[in-house]
Amino acid sequence: MPWLRSRLTGVSSVGTRVFVARLAGTSVFDPLGDQVGRVRDVVVLVRLKGAPRAVGLVVEVGSRRRVFLPLTRVTSIDSGQVISTGLVNMRRFEQRAFETLVVGELLDRTVEFVDGTGVASIEDVAIELQRNGDWVVSKVFVRRRPVGRSGLLRRRGETVLVSVDEVVGLAQPSAAQGAELMLAQYEDLKPADLADVLHDLGLTRRLEVASALDNERLADVLEELPEDDQVGILQGLARTRAADVLEAMQPDDAADLLGELPDDQQAELLELMEPEEARDVRRLLAYEDNTAGGLMTTEPVILGPETPIAAALAHVRRQDLTPALASMVFVARPPLETPTGRFIGVVHLQRLLREPPHEAIGSIIDTDIEALPVGAPLLAVTRQLATYNLLALPVVDAEKRLLGVVSVDDVLDHLLPEDWRETDDEDQLGVSRG
C-alpha cells in the first residue's frame, strides 16, 4: 500500500492541536503502515499549577487488551491516524493513582470559570505539542451552564472553547458527574470490551458510568466483570434499579451475583424482581455451585417435537442467545418452560440446516446424548462435554424433566482462576512502561 505508507511519514509539528474525543477510535499504525490497534483514551497528569500534561495513549490491541503507548513513542498524530515507533508494551494497562483518563474521567466533568461567570461541563479536551516535545492540555471545549438567580443550574447553555487556565476543577471530580459523552465514545464496544473500560475506572466513576447505561446494556456488561466489580455496582444502584438489571441478566449469572451478596440484600432484591424471573433465580440458588444445577441456565431454546424446522431456526437466531446455546434445540413434552414435561432429546443446528424447512423437528431428534443429573459434579460435566465435543448439555431431574442446560462457557468460568478477567500473559514487545 504505497499510498498509505506515504501518509505515514509525517511528524507532528509544534503547535499541533488534537481534540481527544475525536481522537478516540483512531487507528494506530507502526512505521511500516501495519495497524497496531485503536486509541481508546488519553492519559494526563493534572497538576496543581500549570496545564495538565498528556503522557500517553490507551490503545486497544488484539484480543481486547488495552495497553499504554507513551506519547514519546508517537511520531505523528495527523489525518485521523496515529503513528508509533513500533515499540509497544503489550502488558495490560493499569491506571496509576496520579493519572487521569480524559474520556473516562474528564468528559462531562463540571468546572468553574475563573472569572466567576458560572460553571460548565466538559465536552472535549485539546492537547497540544510543545517545543520541548511535551503534549499538554491547552484548551477545553465546554458547555456553559451559568447559575441563575435562584442558584440552580440552567439545563443547557452555549458551547465555548476556552484556555485551560480559564477554568478550575479539572483535578476534582464533580459531585454528580454524567457519563453520556464518555459512553458515546464507546458505543461501538462489545459488552466484554466495555467491561474492561469500567474495570479500569475508580469505584465512584465506575458506578456513575454503569448507572448511565440502560438495563439491558448494563446487564450484559455486568456478566463480563469480575465479581468484586459486579457487587460494587449492584450495591451502588437504587434497589428497584438493581432488581430490574438482575431481571435482564441470564438467570444463572443473576444467581451467581446474588450469591455474593449478604442474605438480607439477596432476599430484598428477589422480592423486588418480577415473580416469574425471581422463581428461576431462586431455584438456581438452591443448587451447589460446582454441580450441573449450579452451572446451568434455565433459558435454552425448548420446543415441542411438532415444531417445524423453519420455526426452530427462527428461535436459534435470537440475539440474546450465546453461540453455545444456539448450537442446539432441546425437545420436550409440554410444558415447555423449565421444569418441562419429559425430556425427549436434542436437535443440532447443523442438522436443522440440512433438512427441509417444513419438516417437524421430531423426525430428526438425537436421543443418544446422555442428560446430566442435577447433582452431577463439575468434573463429570466437563468430561462429558469434552468426550462428545458438545457446546451444551441438558440437565434433568429424577422424572426426566428438563431443568436447564449447562454450556461450555459456564464451565470455563468455573474452571479458570477467579481473576482470569484481570490477568494477561507476560509476553511483551518493546520496553516496559516508564
C-alpha positions as CSV (number, residue, x, y, z in Angstrom):
1,M,0.0,0.0,0.0
2,P,2.4,2.8,-1.2
3,W,-0.3,5.4,-0.9
4,L,-0.8,4.6,2.8
5,R,2.9,4.5,3.6
6,S,3.4,7.8,2.0
7,R,0.9,9.3,4.5
8,L,2.7,7.7,7.5
9,T,5.9,9.6,7.1
10,G,4.8,12.9,8.6
11,V,5.9,14.1,12.1
12,S,3.6,16.2,14.3
13,S,4.9,19.8,14.4
14,V,5.0,22.2,17.3
15,G,1.6,23.7,17.9
16,T,-0.3,20.6,16.6
17,R,-3.6,20.5,18.4
18,V,-5.6,17.4,18.8
19,F,-9.1,17.0,20.3
20,V,-9.3,13.9,22.4
21,A,-12.9,13.0,21.8
22,R,-12.2,13.0,18.1
23,L,-9.0,11.0,18.6
24,A,-10.8,8.2,20.4
25,G,-11.3,5.3,17.9
26,T,-8.5,6.5,15.7
27,S,-6.2,3.7,14.2
28,V,-2.7,3.4,15.4
29,F,0.0,2.3,12.9
30,D,3.6,1.3,13.1
31,P,6.2,2.9,10.8
32,L,5.6,0.3,8.1
33,G,1.9,1.1,7.9
34,D,0.6,-2.0,9.7
35,Q,-2.2,-1.3,12.1
36,V,-1.3,-1.8,15.8
37,G,-4.7,-1.0,17.4
38,R,-7.1,1.8,18.1
39,V,-6.9,4.7,20.5
40,R,-9.4,4.4,23.4
41,D,-8.3,7.2,25.8
42,V,-5.5,9.7,26.6
43,V,-3.7,9.6,30.0
44,V,-2.9,13.0,31.5
45,L,-1.3,14.3,34.7
46,V,-3.4,17.0,36.3
47,R,-1.1,19.3,38.3
48,L,-1.9,21.9,41.0
49,K,-0.2,24.6,38.9
50,G,0.2,24.7,35.1
51,A,-1.6,22.9,32.4
52,P,-2.2,19.2,32.7
53,R,0.4,17.1,30.7
54,A,-0.6,14.3,28.4
55,V,1.8,11.4,28.8
56,G,0.3,8.6,26.8
57,L,-2.5,6.9,24.9
58,V,-4.6,3.9,26.0
59,V,-4.6,1.7,22.9
60,E,-6.8,-1.3,22.3
61,V,-4.9,-4.1,20.5
62,G,-5.9,-7.6,19.6
63,S,-7.8,-9.9,22.0
64,R,-9.5,-7.0,23.8
65,R,-6.2,-5.9,25.5
66,R,-5.8,-2.2,26.4
67,V,-2.2,-1.2,26.6
68,F,-0.3,2.0,27.3
69,L,1.5,3.8,24.5
70,P,3.7,6.7,25.7
71,L,3.4,9.9,23.7
72,T,7.2,9.9,23.5
73,R,6.8,6.9,21.2
74,V,4.3,8.6,18.9
75,T,5.8,10.3,15.9
76,S,2.7,11.7,14.3
77,I,-0.9,12.4,15.1
78,D,-2.5,13.6,11.9
79,S,-5.2,12.9,9.3
80,G,-7.2,10.6,11.5
81,Q,-4.3,8.3,12.3
82,V,-1.6,7.9,14.9
83,I,1.9,6.7,14.0
84,S,4.1,5.0,16.6
85,T,7.7,4.0,16.6
86,G,6.6,0.3,16.6
87,L,7.7,-0.4,20.2
88,V,4.6,-1.2,22.2
89,N,4.5,-2.7,25.6
90,M,1.8,-5.4,25.5
91,R,1.2,-5.6,29.3
92,R,-2.4,-4.7,30.2
93,F,-2.8,-1.0,31.0
94,E,-3.4,-0.3,34.7
95,Q,-4.2,3.3,35.7
96,R,-2.0,4.8,38.4
97,A,-3.3,6.9,41.3
98,F,-1.9,10.2,39.9
99,E,-3.2,9.6,36.3
100,T,-6.4,10.8,34.9
101,L,-8.2,9.4,31.8
102,V,-9.6,12.1,29.6
103,V,-12.5,10.2,28.0
104,G,-13.2,8.1,31.1
105,E,-12.9,10.8,33.8
106,L,-12.8,14.3,32.4
107,L,-15.6,14.3,29.8
108,D,-18.9,15.5,31.5
109,R,-16.9,16.9,34.5
110,T,-18.2,20.2,35.9
111,V,-15.7,23.0,36.0
112,E,-16.0,26.7,37.1
113,F,-14.9,29.7,35.2
114,V,-12.1,31.7,36.9
115,D,-13.9,35.0,36.2
116,G,-16.9,33.8,38.3
117,T,-19.4,33.8,35.4
118,G,-20.7,30.3,36.2
119,V,-20.0,26.7,35.6
120,A,-19.7,24.4,32.6
121,S,-19.4,20.7,31.7
122,I,-16.5,19.5,29.6
123,E,-17.4,18.1,26.2
124,D,-13.9,17.8,24.8
125,V,-10.3,18.4,25.7
126,A,-7.5,19.6,23.3
127,I,-3.9,18.5,23.8
128,E,-1.1,20.5,22.0
129,L,2.5,19.7,21.2
130,Q,5.1,22.0,22.8
131,R,8.6,23.0,21.7
132,N,10.2,20.7,24.3
133,G,8.3,17.7,22.9
134,D,5.7,17.5,25.7
135,W,1.9,17.3,25.0
136,V,-0.1,19.5,27.3
137,V,-3.8,20.2,27.7
138,S,-4.2,23.6,26.1
139,K,-7.9,24.1,25.5
140,V,-11.2,22.7,26.8
141,F,-14.5,22.7,24.9
142,V,-17.3,23.2,27.4
143,R,-21.0,23.8,27.5
144,R,-21.7,26.8,29.7
145,R,-24.2,26.4,32.5
146,P,-24.5,29.7,34.2
147,V,-26.1,29.9,37.6
148,G,-29.4,31.7,37.6
149,R,-30.7,34.0,40.3
150,S,-32.4,31.1,42.0
151,G,-29.0,29.4,42.4
152,L,-30.0,26.5,40.2
153,L,-28.0,25.4,37.2
154,R,-29.7,26.0,33.9
155,R,-30.1,22.9,31.8
156,R,-28.4,24.0,28.6
157,G,-26.1,26.7,27.5
158,E,-23.8,27.8,24.8
159,T,-20.6,25.9,23.9
160,V,-17.3,27.7,24.0
161,L,-13.6,26.8,23.5
162,V,-11.5,28.3,26.3
163,S,-7.9,28.1,27.5
164,V,-7.3,25.5,30.2
165,D,-6.3,28.3,32.6
166,E,-9.7,29.9,32.3
167,V,-11.4,27.2,34.3
168,V,-10.8,25.4,37.6
169,G,-11.9,22.0,38.7
170,L,-10.0,19.6,36.4
171,A,-8.4,18.0,39.4
172,Q,-11.6,17.4,41.4
173,P,-14.3,15.0,40.3
174,S,-17.8,16.6,40.1
175,A,-20.2,15.8,42.9
176,A,-22.6,14.2,40.3
177,Q,-20.7,13.7,37.0
178,G,-22.6,12.5,34.0
179,A,-21.3,9.8,31.6
180,E,-23.2,10.4,28.3
181,L,-20.2,11.8,26.4
182,M,-17.9,9.0,27.5
183,L,-20.4,6.4,26.6
184,A,-20.9,8.0,23.2
185,Q,-17.2,7.3,22.6
186,Y,-17.6,3.7,23.5
187,E,-21.0,2.9,21.9
188,D,-19.3,0.5,19.4
189,L,-17.7,-1.6,22.1
190,K,-18.9,-5.1,22.8
191,P,-20.0,-5.8,26.4
192,A,-16.8,-7.5,27.3
193,D,-14.7,-4.6,26.0
194,L,-16.9,-2.0,27.8
195,A,-16.4,-4.1,31.0
196,D,-12.7,-3.8,30.6
197,V,-13.1,0.0,30.4
198,L,-15.3,0.1,33.5
199,H,-12.8,-2.1,35.4
200,D,-10.0,0.4,34.8
201,L,-12.0,3.3,36.3
202,G,-12.2,4.2,40.0
203,L,-15.1,2.9,42.0
204,T,-17.1,6.2,42.0
205,R,-16.6,6.8,38.3
206,R,-17.4,3.2,37.5
207,L,-20.7,3.5,39.3
208,E,-21.5,6.8,37.5
209,V,-20.9,5.2,34.1
210,A,-22.7,2.0,34.9
211,S,-25.7,4.0,36.2
212,A,-25.9,5.8,32.8
213,L,-26.3,2.5,30.9
214,D,-29.7,1.1,30.1
215,N,-30.8,-2.0,31.9
216,E,-30.1,-4.4,29.1
217,R,-26.6,-3.0,28.3
218,L,-25.7,-2.9,32.0
219,A,-26.8,-6.5,32.4
220,D,-24.6,-7.6,29.5
221,V,-21.6,-5.7,30.9
222,L,-22.1,-7.0,34.5
223,E,-21.9,-10.5,33.2
224,E,-18.4,-9.8,31.9
225,L,-17.0,-8.1,35.0
226,P,-15.1,-9.6,37.9
227,E,-17.2,-10.5,40.9
228,D,-16.0,-7.6,43.1
229,D,-16.9,-5.1,40.4
230,Q,-20.3,-6.7,39.9
231,V,-21.1,-6.5,43.6
232,G,-19.9,-2.9,43.9
233,I,-22.0,-1.7,41.0
234,L,-25.1,-3.6,42.1
235,Q,-24.9,-2.3,45.7
236,G,-24.4,1.2,44.4
237,L,-27.7,1.2,42.4
238,A,-31.1,2.0,43.8
239,R,-32.7,-1.2,44.9
240,T,-35.5,-1.1,42.3
241,R,-33.0,-0.4,39.5
242,A,-30.8,-3.3,40.8
243,A,-33.7,-5.6,40.6
244,D,-34.5,-4.5,37.0
245,V,-30.9,-5.2,36.0
246,L,-30.9,-8.6,37.6
247,E,-34.1,-9.5,35.6
248,A,-32.3,-8.5,32.4
249,M,-29.4,-10.8,33.2
250,Q,-29.2,-14.5,32.3
251,P,-30.8,-16.4,35.3
252,D,-27.6,-18.3,36.1
253,D,-25.5,-15.1,36.0
254,A,-28.0,-13.3,38.2
255,A,-28.0,-16.2,40.7
256,D,-24.2,-16.2,40.8
257,L,-24.2,-12.4,41.5
258,L,-26.9,-12.7,44.2
259,G,-25.0,-15.5,45.8
260,E,-22.2,-13.0,46.5
261,L,-24.5,-10.6,48.5
262,P,-25.4,-10.8,52.2
263,D,-28.6,-12.8,52.8
264,D,-30.7,-9.7,53.7
265,Q,-29.8,-7.9,50.4
266,Q,-30.3,-11.1,48.4
267,A,-33.8,-11.5,49.9
268,E,-34.7,-7.9,49.3
269,L,-33.7,-7.9,45.6
270,L,-35.5,-11.2,45.0
271,E,-38.7,-9.7,46.4
272,L,-38.4,-6.7,44.1
273,M,-37.9,-8.8,41.0
274,E,-40.8,-10.0,38.9
275,P,-42.1,-13.2,40.4
276,E,-41.5,-15.3,37.3
277,E,-37.9,-14.0,36.9
278,A,-37.2,-14.5,40.6
279,R,-38.6,-18.0,40.6
280,D,-35.9,-19.2,38.2
281,V,-33.1,-17.5,40.1
282,R,-34.3,-18.9,43.5
283,R,-34.3,-22.4,42.0
284,L,-30.7,-21.9,40.8
285,L,-29.6,-20.5,44.2
286,A,-30.7,-23.8,45.8
287,Y,-28.1,-25.8,44.0
288,E,-24.4,-26.2,44.9
289,D,-22.1,-24.0,42.8
290,N,-20.0,-26.8,41.3
291,T,-22.8,-29.0,40.2
292,A,-24.8,-29.2,37.0
293,G,-27.7,-27.5,38.8
294,G,-25.4,-24.6,39.9
295,L,-23.9,-24.2,36.5
296,M,-27.0,-24.4,34.3
297,T,-29.1,-21.7,32.7
298,T,-32.9,-22.1,32.7
299,E,-33.4,-20.3,29.3
300,P,-32.3,-22.5,26.4
301,V,-34.3,-23.0,23.3
302,I,-37.0,-25.6,24.2
303,L,-39.6,-26.7,21.6
304,G,-42.1,-29.4,21.2
305,P,-41.5,-32.3,18.7
306,E,-44.2,-31.0,16.3
307,T,-42.4,-27.7,15.7
308,P,-41.4,-27.1,12.0
309,I,-37.7,-26.8,11.3
310,A,-38.2,-23.3,9.9
311,A,-39.7,-22.2,13.2
312,A,-36.8,-23.8,15.1
313,L,-34.3,-21.9,13.0
314,A,-36.1,-18.7,13.8
315,H,-35.7,-19.4,17.5
316,V,-32.0,-20.0,17.4
317,R,-31.5,-16.7,15.6
318,R,-32.4,-14.8,18.8
319,Q,-29.7,-12.2,19.6
320,D,-29.7,-12.9,23.3
321,L,-28.5,-16.5,22.8
322,T,-24.9,-17.3,23.2
323,P,-23.3,-19.4,20.4
324,A,-23.2,-22.4,22.7
325,L,-27.0,-22.2,23.4
326,A,-27.7,-21.5,19.8
327,S,-25.9,-24.7,18.7
328,M,-28.9,-27.0,19.5
329,V,-32.6,-27.1,20.2
330,F,-33.9,-29.1,23.3
331,V,-37.1,-31.0,22.6
332,A,-39.5,-31.9,25.4
333,R,-43.2,-32.5,26.1
334,P,-45.3,-29.6,27.4
335,P,-44.9,-27.5,29.4
336,L,-42.0,-26.0,27.5
337,E,-40.7,-23.8,30.3
338,T,-38.3,-25.3,32.8
339,P,-39.0,-27.6,34.5
340,T,-40.6,-29.0,31.4
341,G,-42.5,-32.2,30.6
342,R,-40.5,-35.3,29.9
343,F,-37.2,-34.5,28.0
344,I,-37.0,-36.2,24.6
345,G,-33.7,-35.2,23.1
346,V,-31.9,-32.5,21.1
347,V,-31.7,-31.3,17.5
348,H,-28.4,-30.0,16.4
349,L,-28.2,-26.7,14.4
350,Q,-26.2,-28.3,11.6
351,R,-29.0,-30.9,11.2
352,L,-31.6,-28.2,11.1
353,L,-29.8,-26.5,8.2
354,R,-29.7,-29.7,6.2
355,E,-33.3,-30.7,6.4
356,P,-36.4,-29.4,4.6
357,P,-37.8,-26.4,6.5
358,H,-41.4,-27.8,6.6
359,E,-40.4,-31.0,8.3
360,A,-41.1,-31.3,12.1
361,I,-38.1,-31.4,14.4
362,G,-39.4,-34.6,16.0
363,S,-38.2,-36.5,13.0
364,I,-34.5,-35.5,13.4
365,I,-34.1,-35.8,17.2
366,D,-30.8,-37.0,18.6
367,T,-31.7,-39.2,21.6
368,D,-28.1,-40.5,22.1
369,I,-26.9,-37.6,24.2
370,E,-27.0,-38.6,27.9
371,A,-28.6,-35.9,30.1
372,L,-26.9,-34.8,33.3
373,P,-28.5,-35.4,36.7
374,V,-28.9,-32.1,38.5
375,G,-26.3,-33.0,41.1
376,A,-23.6,-34.1,38.7
377,P,-20.2,-32.6,39.8
378,L,-18.2,-30.1,37.7
379,L,-15.6,-32.8,36.7
380,A,-18.3,-35.1,35.3
381,V,-19.9,-32.2,33.3
382,T,-16.5,-31.2,31.9
383,R,-15.7,-34.8,30.9
384,Q,-19.0,-35.3,29.1
385,L,-18.7,-32.0,27.1
386,A,-15.1,-33.0,26.1
387,T,-15.9,-36.6,25.3
388,Y,-18.7,-35.8,22.9
389,N,-17.4,-32.5,21.6
390,L,-20.5,-30.6,22.6
391,L,-21.2,-27.0,23.4
392,A,-24.1,-27.6,25.8
393,L,-25.7,-30.5,27.8
394,P,-29.2,-30.9,29.1
395,V,-29.8,-31.2,32.9
396,V,-32.8,-33.3,34.1
397,D,-34.4,-34.3,37.4
398,A,-35.3,-37.8,38.6
399,E,-38.6,-37.6,36.5
400,K,-36.5,-36.8,33.3
401,R,-37.9,-33.3,33.2
402,L,-35.6,-30.7,31.6
403,L,-34.4,-28.3,34.3
404,G,-31.8,-26.4,32.3
405,V,-28.7,-26.5,30.2
406,V,-25.0,-26.3,31.0
407,S,-23.0,-24.6,28.3
408,V,-19.3,-24.7,27.8
409,D,-18.8,-21.1,28.7
410,D,-20.4,-21.7,32.1
411,V,-18.0,-24.5,32.7
412,L,-15.0,-22.4,31.6
413,D,-16.0,-19.6,34.0
414,H,-15.7,-22.1,36.9
415,L,-12.6,-23.9,35.7
416,L,-10.5,-20.7,35.2
417,P,-8.9,-18.8,38.1
418,E,-11.2,-16.3,39.8
419,D,-9.1,-13.4,38.5
420,W,-8.8,-14.6,34.9
421,R,-10.6,-11.5,33.5
422,E,-7.9,-9.3,35.1
423,T,-4.7,-11.2,34.0
424,D,-2.8,-11.3,30.8
425,D,0.1,-13.3,29.7
426,E,3.5,-11.8,30.3
427,D,4.6,-11.6,26.6
428,Q,5.8,-8.2,25.8
429,L,7.0,-6.3,22.7
430,G,9.4,-3.4,23.2
431,V,10.2,-1.8,26.5
432,S,8.3,-1.6,29.8
433,R,6.2,1.4,30.7
434,G,8.2,4.0,32.4
